[in-house]
């Protein structure tokens, strides 16, 4: 009887894959500015919504979404934007020059490196790019990934 119950539990576990949920509250993190200095939750500018975008410089979806974000920047000017990548520092300026010229120099945009590869196990993204919009109090307002995420975020960002 115990063996049958164990087999049933194993069968159910294999059959119904548990899908990880994105954190509903902004998790603790430490990423790095391009000058190598750490940047954590304590460094977030207060009083605004916060958009975290995980991107990869070679990802076509990331390139398209960054271009759309840059084109629609005026709609995000009152949001802190944190663009996080695991890429090496030397390729990051080339990414912005090619796909989102000037976005990385906007006053509310900060590019960060995930040198310790902690974004994925902490935020649980599904694919590149992954976008997390948090309220000023750290509550998840919207999660988007892949193509079309920026356009969907526009509808929520100014509410």
Secondary structure, 3 states (H helix, E strand, C coil): CHHHHHHHHHHHHHHCCCCCCCCCECCCCEEEECCCCEEEHHHCCCCCEEEEEEECCCCHHHHHHHHHHHHCHHHHCCEEEEEEECCCHHHHHHHHHHHCCCHHHCCCEEEEECCCCCHHHHHCCCCCCEEEEECCCCEEEEEEECCCHHHHHHHHHCC
